[in-house]
Amino acid sequence: MSATISAPGQSRQRILDRIRLATQSVAQSAPQLAETCEALPRAYIRHGALPSQARIALMIERLREYDAEVVESTPAALPSVIAAQLAASGKHIFVVPPALPAEWLAKGFDWKIDNNLTTAEIELAEGVVTAASCGVADSGTIVLHHSPAESRRVLTLLPDWHLCILRASQVVETLPEYFDRCQQQPTLATTISGPSATADIEMTRIKGVHGPRFLHVILVRDEI
Amino acid sequence: MTHAAANHPVLDPVFAPPFPQAALPVLRNPQLRKNVAHAIDVIQAKRAKLVAEKTDWKELRSAASAIRAHALENLGAYLEEFETRCTAAGGTVHWAADAAEARQIILDILRQENASDVIKIKTMTSAEIQLNPFLQAAGVNVFETDLAEIILQLGEEEPSHIVVPALHINRSQVREIFARRMGLKDLSDDPHALTAAARAYLRQKFLTIPTAISGANFLIAETGGVAVVESEGNGRMCLTLPRTMITLAGIEKVLPRFKDLEVMLQVLARSATGERMNPYNSLWTGVSHGDGPQRFHVVLLDNGRSSILSKPTERQTLKCIRCAACMNSCPVYRQTGGHAYGSVYPGPIGAILTPQLMQMHHAQSLPFASSLCGACYEVCPVKINIPEVLLELRSQVVNQERKDLARFFDPMYLGLRIANLLFAKAWLFHSAQFLGRIGIGFFTRKDGWIHALPSVGGKWTQTRDLRGFPKQTFHEWWASRGPAPGPALSKEAR
C-alpha cells in the first residue's frame, strides 16, 4: 500500500478554492442558482406535433433504419406474436427478468428466470426478452430503467439476441417528452438505439460488437 | 528526440515538436492523409444531413451552450452537489489537483482491490494523464476495450482523433496488427472479421476481470449520476460486469440537472458520429444493489482546468463536450491529421485546450495551427468561439516571446517594431511605400506574384505566394482619377 497522496480532502479544498476564486463574480445561493438554471433559454422543440399513428410509424421507421426488426401486435395477440418471434429466432435458451408476465413465456423454450443468475448462466443464454420504459420516435431509441420487468443491465447485454416489448402508449415523439415523463429521475438507465455497432474501421458500420447483435422489437398497439 | 519524433508521434505536449515540424511526417504520407480525409468526409456528410433535418438545431445549440456556460459559472456549487448525491448513493468521490495525483489515487484503489488487470472504456482524460503507461509500470495489465483503442494499444499507435481515435489506420493495417498480436494468421481485412476478432479477444476479459476504469461524458449534479455515451457495448460491459468501477472525470463535466441530458444527448450524437442517437447511453448513480459494480469511485480531475476557468475569454474552452465536430470540419486537421498537434486533444479544440492545460508553458505553436476560418465555431454544438480563443492565446504567446530578451533582435519582432514606427507618420509610410515598390520589384515575377523572398520574408513565401506591389497606390489612384462622375451615375443607379 503506497500512501503518497496528499492528505485526503486537501486537494478537494484546494480545487474548490481555486474554482471559487475563478468564478467569484457570479457565485450564487442555492435558490438563486435554481432560478438562474430554470431561466436558461430552452426554445427547442419539447412536444412533437405528430398524431398517434404517425408517431408510431416514425418509431418503427427509425428502429428499422438501425437494422432492428420490428413487428406490431395487438395486446390480445401479444403472447402468440412473442412465440412466433422466438420460434423464428431459431434459439432455445432465453433469460428473462423475474417480473415478466407469465403468458409471455411461450411453451417449448428453455426459460431461465433471473433470480440472481450468475454471469456464466446468463452468458449461456441465446436470447433475452424484456419490457421497456419508454420509446423515443425521433431517434428510434428504447429506454430501459431496469425495473423488475426490464431486467438487470447484464441481461440485455450478454445474450446475442434481444426481444423488447414496447407498448405504443410508451412511445413519445421527442427526447424532451421522455424527460417530462420521468416522474423521478432514474438511478439506472440505458438507452438503446439499434444493435451494438462500431464504425472504427474506415467508418464502415458493423453491427454487433459486444452488445446483442440482434434487436427485435414488438410494438404493442395499446392506443386506440 | 527529433529522430524518434519523426517516426513516432509524441503526444506529450512537453516533448512534442512544434506543430509545423510535427505535421511534416503526415504531409509526406499520402496513405495517412487519405485515411484521415476519408474518415472525416464520411462523418461530416452524416453530421450535415442529420443537423439539417433537425428544425430546432439553432435552439438546441443555444440551450446546450447556455447550460454548459451556466454549469461552469457555478462549478463549485454543482461539483459539491454532485459529490453529496454520489456519496449518498454509495459512491466515493476523490479530488485530484493534477495528473500525478489522479494516477496515484487510481493506483491506490487498484492496490486495495488487489487488481492485477483492469479493463477500460475509452477515455481521453486517462490519455491526458498518461494513465496506461503509469499503471503498466506499476505492474497492472491494462486492457482497452473500445475497438479503436484496441487497435491503438495492440499496434502501439497513438490516438489521432477524440471520437474515432484510430481513423488514421486503414483495414489492412488493422488486419496486420490483429493478426500479429492476436495470433490470427488467416484473418481477413474485412471489417466484419476484424470486429469479430476483437469481440472474441475481449469476451473472456469482460467476464473475468473484476475492475474497470471509465471516463464520463456527463456528471449530473442533481442526482449524483454519471453518463457514458458509446456505440459498441464495451462500455456497458465494463459498467455492468466488474465488481469495482473507477470513473475519471474532468471537473468541467458536470451538468446541473438530469433533464439537461435532453439537450446534450441530442446535440452530442449528431455532432460526434452523425447519428440521431448513438447505440448506447448508460446512466448510473452510485451503487445499485444487485446490478453492476458494488464499489464505485469517481476521481474528479482539475489538472489546469480551474486556471482556464479563471479567464473570461478562455473559460468557454471548458464548455466542450468532446464531440470532435471541430476537427472534422477543420481544413488544417484534414491535411495534418491528429498527431501533428502533439497532444491527445487534436484539432481546433486541442489547439486551444492543450496549451491552456499546459499553463502556456508548452504547445505554444498550437494556437497558430489554424487559418481562423471559423468552421469549428460554426459546427460547435456548445458555441465555443474557438477563433476568439485562438487569437487570445496567440497574443499571450507573442507577449511571452516579446519579453524574451533573446527575441529582441528576432527579425519578425524587429520588423514589426519598424512597421509600428512607419505606420505612425504619413510621410514615413509614403516613403516606405515608394522604396518598398522599388525593392520588392526585384522579387516580383512577370505574373505579378512574388514566389520567394530572401531571409525572414521567406517564412511567408515558404507557404504562400505574395502579390507584387501594384503600379499605383490607392492614394495615388484617388488623386489622379479626375472629377467624380456626379449625378449621371446616381440617376442610372436609380
Contacts between the chains, C-beta under 8 A, distances in Angstrom:
chain1	res1	chain2	res2	distance
A	1	B	108	7.4
A	1	B	111	6.0
A	1	B	112	7.5
A	2	B	104	7.3
A	2	B	107	7.3
A	2	B	108	6.4
A	2	B	111	7.1
A	3	B	108	7.9
A	4	B	104	5.5
A	5	B	101	6.3
A	5	B	104	5.3
A	5	B	105	6.0
A	5	B	108	6.5
A	6	B	101	7.1
A	8	B	94	7.6
A	11	B	95	4.6
A	11	B	96	6.2
A	11	B	97	4.4
A	11	B	101	6.1
A	11	B	302	7.8
A	12	B	95	3.9
A	14	B	97	5.7
A	15	B	95	5.4
A	15	B	97	5.9
A	15	B	251	6.7
A	15	B	300	7.4
A	15	B	302	4.7
A	15	B	306	6.2
A	16	B	76	5.5
A	16	B	79	7.2
A	16	B	80	7.2
A	18	B	302	7.2
A	18	B	306	3.8
A	18	B	307	7.4
A	18	B	309	7.9
A	18	B	310	7.7
A	19	B	75	5.1
A	19	B	76	4.4
A	19	B	79	7.2
A	19	B	251	7.3
A	19	B	306	5.2
A	19	B	309	6.3
A	20	B	76	5.0
A	21	B	310	6.8
A	22	B	306	5.7
A	22	B	307	7.6
A	22	B	309	4.1
A	22	B	310	3.5
A	23	B	72	7.5
A	23	B	73	5.8
A	23	B	74	6.9
A	23	B	75	6.1
A	23	B	76	6.5
A	23	B	309	6.5
A	26	B	73	4.7
A	26	B	74	7.1
A	27	B	74	7.4
A	27	B	76	7.3
A	27	B	77	7.6
A	28	B	74	6.3
A	28	B	77	7.3
A	30	B	77	7.3
A	33	B	74	5.7
A	33	B	77	5.9
A	36	B	70	6.6
A	36	B	74	7.8
A	37	B	70	6.2
A	37	B	256	5.0
A	37	B	257	6.9
A	40	B	63	6.8
A	40	B	66	4.5
A	40	B	67	6.0
A	40	B	70	5.8
A	41	B	59	7.6
A	41	B	62	5.3
A	41	B	63	5.8
A	41	B	66	5.3
A	42	B	59	7.9
A	42	B	63	5.1
A	42	B	263	7.6
A	43	B	56	7.6
A	43	B	59	4.1
A	43	B	62	6.9
A	43	B	63	7.1
A	44	B	56	4.3
A	44	B	59	4.0
A	44	B	60	4.6
A	44	B	63	5.7
A	44	B	263	6.9
A	44	B	266	7.9
A	45	B	55	7.2
A	45	B	56	4.4
A	45	B	59	7.6
A	62	B	276	6.8
A	66	B	279	7.7
A	116	B	290	7.2
A	119	B	207	6.1
A	119	B	241	6.3
A	120	B	207	7.7
A	123	B	207	6.5
A	136	B	277	7.7
A	138	B	276	6.9
A	139	B	266	7.9
A	139	B	269	7.6
A	139	B	276	3.9
A	139	B	277	3.8
A	140	B	276	6.8
A	140	B	277	7.3
A	141	B	277	4.9
A	146	B	288	7.9
A	146	B	291	6.4
A	152	B	290	6.7
A	152	B	291	4.5
A	152	B	292	7.9
A	153	B	236	6.8
A	153	B	239	7.4
A	153	B	240	4.6
A	153	B	282	7.8
A	153	B	291	5.7
A	153	B	292	5.9
A	154	B	240	4.9
A	154	B	241	6.5
A	154	B	291	7.6
A	154	B	292	7.8
A	157	B	233	6.6
A	157	B	236	5.2
A	157	B	237	6.6
A	157	B	240	5.9
A	175	B	262	5.1
A	175	B	265	6.5
A	175	B	266	5.7
A	176	B	262	4.5
A	178	B	262	7.4
A	179	B	258	7.4
A	179	B	259	5.0
A	179	B	261	7.3
A	179	B	262	4.5
A	182	B	258	7.5
A	185	B	220	7.9
A	185	B	222	7.0
A	185	B	223	4.9
A	185	B	225	7.3
A	185	B	258	4.2
A	186	B	283	7.0
A	187	B	89	6.9
A	187	B	223	7.5
A	187	B	225	7.2
A	187	B	284	7.2
A	187	B	285	4.1
A	187	B	286	7.6
A	187	B	288	6.1
A	188	B	283	6.8
A	188	B	284	5.5
A	188	B	285	7.1
A	188	B	288	5.5
A	188	B	291	6.5
A	188	B	292	7.6
A	189	B	281	7.7
A	189	B	282	7.6
A	189	B	283	4.3
A	190	B	236	7.0
A	190	B	280	6.6
A	190	B	281	7.0
A	190	B	282	5.5
A	190	B	283	7.5
A	191	B	265	7.7
A	191	B	277	6.8
A	191	B	280	6.8
A	191	B	281	4.2
A	192	B	279	6.8
A	192	B	280	6.2
A	193	B	275	7.3
A	193	B	276	7.1
A	193	B	277	4.0
A	193	B	278	6.6
A	193	B	279	5.4
A	193	B	280	7.6
A	194	B	279	5.5
A	195	B	279	7.0
A	196	B	231	7.3
A	196	B	232	5.7
A	196	B	233	3.9
A	196	B	279	5.7
A	196	B	280	7.2
A	197	B	231	5.4
A	197	B	232	7.0
A	197	B	279	5.2
A	198	B	147	5.0
A	198	B	195	6.1
A	198	B	231	5.7
A	198	B	232	4.9
A	199	B	42	7.9
A	199	B	164	7.1
A	199	B	231	7.4
A	199	B	273	7.0
A	200	B	146	7.5
A	200	B	147	4.2
A	200	B	148	4.1
A	200	B	151	7.1
A	200	B	164	6.0
A	200	B	166	5.9
A	200	B	167	8.0
A	201	B	147	7.3
A	201	B	151	7.8
A	201	B	166	7.7
A	201	B	170	7.9
A	201	B	171	5.5
A	201	B	174	5.6
A	201	B	191	4.3
A	201	B	194	5.8
A	201	B	195	7.1
A	202	B	35	7.7
A	202	B	38	6.7
A	202	B	39	7.0
A	202	B	170	5.9
A	202	B	171	5.5
A	202	B	191	6.6
A	203	B	38	7.1
A	203	B	39	5.2
A	203	B	42	4.0
A	203	B	43	6.7
A	203	B	164	7.4
A	203	B	167	7.5
A	204	B	171	8.0
A	204	B	191	4.5
A	206	B	191	5.4
A	206	B	192	5.7
A	206	B	195	4.5
A	208	B	195	7.8
A	208	B	199	7.7
A	209	B	147	6.3
A	209	B	195	5.8
A	209	B	198	7.0
A	209	B	199	5.9
A	209	B	231	7.7
A	209	B	232	3.8
A	209	B	233	5.8
A	209	B	234	6.8
A	210	B	145	7.7
A	210	B	199	6.2
A	210	B	202	6.9
A	210	B	203	7.9
A	210	B	206	7.2
A	210	B	232	5.5
A	210	B	233	3.7
A	210	B	234	4.9
A	210	B	236	7.4
A	210	B	237	5.4
A	211	B	232	7.2
A	211	B	233	2.8
A	211	B	236	6.1
A	211	B	237	8.0
A	211	B	279	7.3
A	211	B	280	6.6
A	212	B	233	7.9
